[in-house]
């Protein structure tokens, strides 16, 4: 058996760039046993991910567009480099210290020595728990110290907190700490812009190149919202704040390189027009739905040809709702990008086997790709519903709820996505059976719950699962261990949970959200036992991509 190379004593501290270690004698006495156990565990952990070649039909692209893709992929790799630093620190030190190939593979999937699908539990012997603030803050910082610090830019999405020579906190802008990286990435976007045949895309690439150098992303976000007819797209920069679990302030770098599916996108156009009407009909008091989503919001389908950074860490994103800037959202709305090829891979390799194992036999027919696509899509659309600013002067919802904001927002998007499906189906604007959407929604919870409670999506899924269970939205057959949806009760539970979440957001109720997550955000022993059945049957948890210019034939 190939065993995991253990990093002992002072070598561990050096190689892992500041991660805490156990005492040397404790490691030495159990070295052989730990190594053998680690090797077995890593083999099992790698089996949680099934490989997928990330390809797309490039035949409709012009020669210039084909030349753009390698430039955008190279820029994406720089986002990957910066995310490594944000998530862990010096990733090359960690990887170079590992001699076991399976350990290296799993570290690369997780961008560090912590298992993202298992509450960020360390899987390298001697490594301590992941800091809540990742590498955005000093490891020894406390919330009290942060709150007391008089630093105007401390809550900015685009600053690191560091200590000066005297040990006092200071802020360092991303574009200063990453000066060499953002300069290279900016140059690549400018090169790609010279090849762009679409005026909207050219404008966006030039503005995004400038934004990387200044951390002023709003102008390029507005330009990105104006893009309608481009075939090639790229989402790039510091975007989501999930990695910062200390406060939820700091945005992490990522990139997607995308090819628009014009036919599918045309089919989706009509749904954005219903947003104002759906906002008015939300099952909550008037004060919590007084904001109207922007009229320029749109829906599109894409094949994604490259992931890098935050979106590539652990579980892979299959739909996008951006920009996150509340001012842009209120002015222009958002764009919802459905990553069709990645979605199809997860449905075929994960959702179908889960349904066969956990959904009642006579309801399995209701788990369909069209319903999976719709529930995923309307999750992203539903981010635009509800409220972005608290009703009682506590600022934005994100600012008021701090580290709880992401989990509650994902929960809102999930439940309001189902609400939208229900309303549009009632209006005869959505094809298929309502049973398809509700049953696929439940199967989707089982899929996403396996991402673990450490992720915002995982916590949101558990809150919804436990809330639905309390309200009889489904029943579990003790003999078969399979779940049956009660369609009438699920709809009632949907309305109740929607009202609860929207009220918590509108009130900026930090304590109330914390209580909800503690009470409902956990996996019960019964559910864990059912999820363990999926693992025993070798049903993967997620995908890992084989991607790049070679895979694309470029």
N, C-alpha and C positions, 0 to 999 in steps of 0.2 A: 504494500500500500504506500502511495506517495504521501508523505506527511508535510504538514505546514511548518515552515521554518519559523522558530520562535525568536523574537527580538528581546534579548535579555538585558537587565541591569541598565547601565548608562546608555548603551546602544539604543535601547528602546526610546528613551527620552529624546535623543538626538535625531533619530530617524523619523519619529512621529511629530516633530516640530511642536513640542509643547504639550502633547497629550499626556495625561497622568498615567502612571504605571503602578503596579503592585510592588511590594518589596522583592528584591532579587531572590531571597531565599524561598519565598513562597512560589515564585515561578519555577525555580530550579527543582523543587521537590516534586512537582507534578508535570514536568516538561514533556515526558513521553506520552503520558495519558492525555494531556491537553492537545498535543500535536495530532494524535490519532483521532480524537474526538472532533477536532477542528476540521480535519481532512474529510471526515464523513459528513459533517454538518455543511461544509462548503459545497460538497457535491450535491447534497439535497437542495441547498439554497439556489444553486445555479439552475436546477431543474424547475424552479418556480418560473423561470423565464423561457419562453419558446422563441427561437430565432425567426425573424421575418425579413425577407429581402425587400427593401424599400425602393420600389421602382414605379415608373409611370410611363404613359404613352407620350413620347416627345415628338411624334411625327408632325403634330400641328404647329411646332415652334419654328420660327425663322432661324437662319444661321446666327444672326446677332443674339437672339434669345438663347440659343444653345451655348454661345460663348459667355453669356452672362452667368450661367449657373455655376461654373467652377469658381468664378470670382466671388460670388455670394457664399458659396460653401467655404471658401478660404476665410472670408470675413466671419462666418459662423464659427469656425474653429477658434477664432480669437475670443469670441464670446465664451466658448467652452473653457478656454484658458483662464479667463477672469472669474467664471463661476467656480472653478476649482478653488481659487483663492478665497472666494466668499464663503463657500461651503465648508472648507477644511483648512486651507493654508497652502503650504508647499506640497502639492500632490506628488511632484516628482520624487521628493524625499521618501514619501511613503511607498510609492511603487518600486523604487530602486532598492528598498530594504527588504522586499518580499521575493523569495526564491520560488515559491509555489505558484504555478500558473493559474490554478483555480482561484487562489486568493487574489491574485492580480486582476483576474476577470471580474470577480465580484466587487472589488474595490472600484473598478472603472464604472460598473453599472451604477454604483451608489455614490460615486464621487466622494469617497472617503471610507473609513473603516466602520461605518454604522449602517445597519440594515434598515433601509427606508420602509420596507414592508413589514417590519417587526418593531415598530415604535422606536426606531433609531437605536436599537440595541447593538452594542459593539460586537463584531465578529472576529476581530483580531485579538489574540490573547494579550492582556496587559493594557489595553486601551480603555480609558475611562468613558463616561457617558458624554454624548455630544452636547456642547454648550447650547443653551436655548437661543442665544444670539448668534450662533454659528461663528463666523469670523468677522462679523460686522462690528463687533464691540470687543473691548478687552475681556479676557476670560474671567477676570476677577470682579467685573462690574456688578453692582447691585442696582435694582430698580430705584431704590431710594437715592443712590448717588446720581443716577441719570436724571431723575426728576429734579434734584436740587441744583444741577449744573446750569449755569447761566450761559448757554450757548445757543444763539439764534437758529443755527442750522442743524441742531441735534436731531430733530424729527424729520429732516429732509429725507426723501427716498434715495438721495444720491450722495450721501456722505457716510464715511466710516467714522466711528468713535475710536480714538487712540489716546495714549498717554504721552504727554510731553516729557522732557528730561527731568522735570520735577515731580512727575507722577500725576499731574493734573489732566483731566479730560480735555481733549480738543477734537475738532472735527476736521476731516480731510476729504475734500471732494473727490468723487470717483475719477473725474478727468485729470486730476493731479496725480493721484496714486497710480493710475493706469495710463499715464501719459504715453508711454511707448506703444502700448497695445491699442489704445483708441486712435492714435495717429495712423497705425498700420490699417486698422479696420476702416477708418474714414477714407483713406486713399483707395482702398478696394471698392468701396461704394461709389466713389467718384469715377473710377474706371468703368464700373458697371453702368453708371449713368450715361457715359458717352456712347454705349452700345444700345441704350434704350430707344426703341422706336415709338413708344407710347409717351406722350408729353406729360401725363399725370405721373407716371412711374419715374420719369427722368427728374421731375421736380421733387418728388418725395425722396429719391435716393440722394440728391444733392443736399436737401435740407437735413436728412437723417445723418449724413456724413458730418455736417456742421454740428448737429446736436451731440454727437459722441464727443466732440472736443470741448463742449461747454456745459453739458448736463442740462441744457434747456430744450426739453423734448416736446413742449406743447405745440410750437409751430409745425414741426414735422408730423405730429399726431393729427393735426388738422388737415395737413396735406394728404396724409394716408387715408383719412376719411373721404377725401374727394376723389380717390381712385375708383373708377367704375369699369373701365374697359380693358385694363391690362391683363395679359395672360400670365406673366411672371409676377410673383409677389414675394416679399421678404418681410418677416417680422424680426426685428433685431434691436438689441439694446437691453438696459436694465428695466424689467417690466413687472414681474409678479413679486409679491412680498411674503410668499409662503415660507421661504427659508428662514426668515427672521421670526422665530417663535418667542422671542423675548418681548417685543413690542409690536411686531408686524409692520414696522415702518420701512425697512430697507428693501429696496428692489434688487433682484438678482438678475444677472445677465443671461440671456438666452437668444436663440435664433431658430427660425423655421424658414426653409426655402420651399416655395410653393408654386404649383402650376394650377391655374384655374380651370375647372370643368365648366365650360360655358353652358352646356345643355342642362346640367343639373342645377346650375345657379339660376337659370331662367325660370325653372320650376319653383324656386324658392322665393322669388321676388315678392310675391303678393303678400306674404305673411307679415312683413314689417309694417305694412299699412294699417294693420289691426292693433298695433301697440297702444295708441291713445285710448281706443275703445276698451281694450283689455285692462288698461291701467284704471280706468273709471269704474270697472266692475270688480276690482279686487275685493275679497271678503274681509274688509277692515274699515275702520272709521275714516271719515273724509280727510282728517289732518294727515293721515299716513299715506295718502295717495294723491296729494295735491300737486306734486311735481309731475310734469309731463315729459316723457321721453322725446328726444330729438327726432325730427321728421326725416333726417337723412340716414337713419339706421338701415342696414341692409343685410341680407343673408346670401352666402355664397358657398359653393362646394369646391373643394380643392383636392388634388393629390399632393401630398407632402413628400418631398424628395430628400430632405435633410433636417435632422434635429440636432441641436447643440445646446449645452448648458442646462439651465434649470428644467426646461421641458423634457430633457432627455434623462433626467435623474430618477432612478427607480421606476415608478409607474409612468407610462407615456401618455401625454395629452392627446386627445382625439378631436377636440373642438376648442375654438378660441373665441373669446369675447373681449374686444379691445376698442379704444384705449381705456385705461383705468382712470385717467384724469377726469374728475367729476365735472369740471368746467366744460371740457370737451363733450362729455356725455350729455350734459344738459343743452348744449348748443347744437351739437351735430348728431347725437345718439352714439351708437357703437356699430362696429362691423362684427358679424358673426361668421366665423370661418369653420366649416365642417370638413374635417380631414378624412375624406371618404375612403381612401385606400387603407389607412391605418385603422379606421373604424371597422371596415370589413374584415381585416385580419383578426381583430379582437373578437368580433362576433363569431366567426367560424371556429377559431381555435379555443375560445374560452366560454363565450356565452352559451352556445349550443350544448356543450358538454355539461355545464352547470345546470342548465334547465333539465336535462335528462336525469340528473342526479337529485335535484332538489324541488322541482316543480311537479305538482300532481299530474299523473299521466294524461288525463283528459284535458288538461290546460296547457300542455307543452306545445300544442299546435298554435297557441297564441303568442309564442315567442318568435318574432319575425325580425328580419333585418330592417325592413321599412319602419317598424315600430322602434327599434333600437336607434336608427338614424334620427327619427323624429324626437324621441325623448332626449337624446344627446343634443340635438339642435336647439330644441326649445329650452333646455337648460341654459344654453348660452344666451338665447333671446331674453330669457327671464331675468338675467342680470340687469337689463335695462328697465325693469319694472320696479315698483316700490318707491323707496325714498333714498336719496343720497346724503341729505342734510337732516340732522336731528330737528325735532319740532320745538325743542326747549333751549336752544342756544348753546348746545354742547359741541357745536362744530359739525364736521362731517361725521357720518356713521363710522367710517374707518378710523378717524381720530378718537372718537368717543369709546369705541369698543376695543381699541388697541390690538393685543395679540389674539383676541377672540373674534375679531372682525372677519377674517378670512373664512373660518369654519362656519359662522352664521350666514355669511353671504353665499357660500356654496350650498348650504341647506336651503336658503331662500330660493336660489336658482333651480334646485332640484324640484322643490314642491310647487313653485309657481310655473315651472315648465309643464308639469302634469296638469295644473290648472288651465294653462293656455291650450293644451291639447284637448282637454274636456270642452272648453268653450268653443273652440274652432270646430270640433267634431259636431257639437250641437248645432252650429250654424251651417253645417254641410260644407265646410270649407276644407275639411281634412278627410281623406279617404281611409278605408280600413275599418276594422271593428274596434270599438272602444275597449273590448276585452283584450285585444292585442296589445294596446298601449299600457294598460294597467298590469297585465301579467309580465310583459317585458320589463316594466318598471321595477317590479319586485325582483325578477331575475337579475336586473342591473344592480340592485342593492347588494345581493350576494357577491357579485363580481367586484364591486367597489369596496365593500367592507374588508375584503382580503388585503387591501392596501395598508391596513393598520390604522390605529387611532392616532398615530403621530402626524398624519397628514390632515390638512383642512377638509379634504374630501372624505377621508375616513371617518372623522368625527361627525361630519354632517350626515353621513350614511347611517351611523349608529343611532344618532338622535332620531332620525326618521324611522328606522326599523323599530326601535323601542316604542316610539309614539304610536306607530301603526299597530304594533302588537297590543298595546294597552287599549286601543280603540277598536279591536277586532277586525282590522283591515285584512287580515289573513289568519289562517288556522294551520296548525301543524298536525299531521296524522302521526300518532305515536308509533303505529305499526310499520309504516313505510318510511317515516322520517322525511316525508315530502310536504310541501306547503301548498295550500289552496287559497287563492284570492277570493275575498268577499267583496264584490265590486261595489255594492251599495255602501258598505261601511268604509271602504277605502276612500270613496268620494267625500264622505262626511269628515273623515280624519284629515284628508287633504285640506279642506277649508279651515278646520280648526288649527292645524299646524301653520298654515299660511298666515292666519290672523296673529298667532303667537309670535312668529318670527318678525313679521312686519312691525308689530308693536314694540318689540324689544329693540329693533333697529331705530325706529323713529324716536324712541325715548332715550336712545344712547345708553341703555341700561347695562352697564358693564358687569355689575354684580349679578343681575338676573341672568345674563347670558352665561356667566361662569357657573351658576347653579345648574342651569339647563345642561351644560356640557358635562358637568360632574355626575348629574343624576342619570342622564340618558345617553351619554357618549361612550358607553362601555359595552364590551362584547360579553354576553352571558355565557355560562358554561355550556348550556344546551346549544346555542348558536355556534360556539367554538367547536363543539363536537361535530356538528354538521359541516362546518368549514374544513375540519380535519379529514372528513370523508373525501372531500374534493382533492386534497393533497395526496391521500392514499391512492386515489384513482389516477394520479399523475395528471390532473387537470392544471395547466399552468395558471399562474396568477397574473402574469403580464407578458409583454413581448420585449425583445431586445432586437434592435435593428442592425442588419447588415446594410450599410449605406455608403454613399460617396460617388465620386465621378466614375470609378471603375464599375460599380454596380449599375450605374446609369448608362454605361457604354460611351462615356464622354472622355 
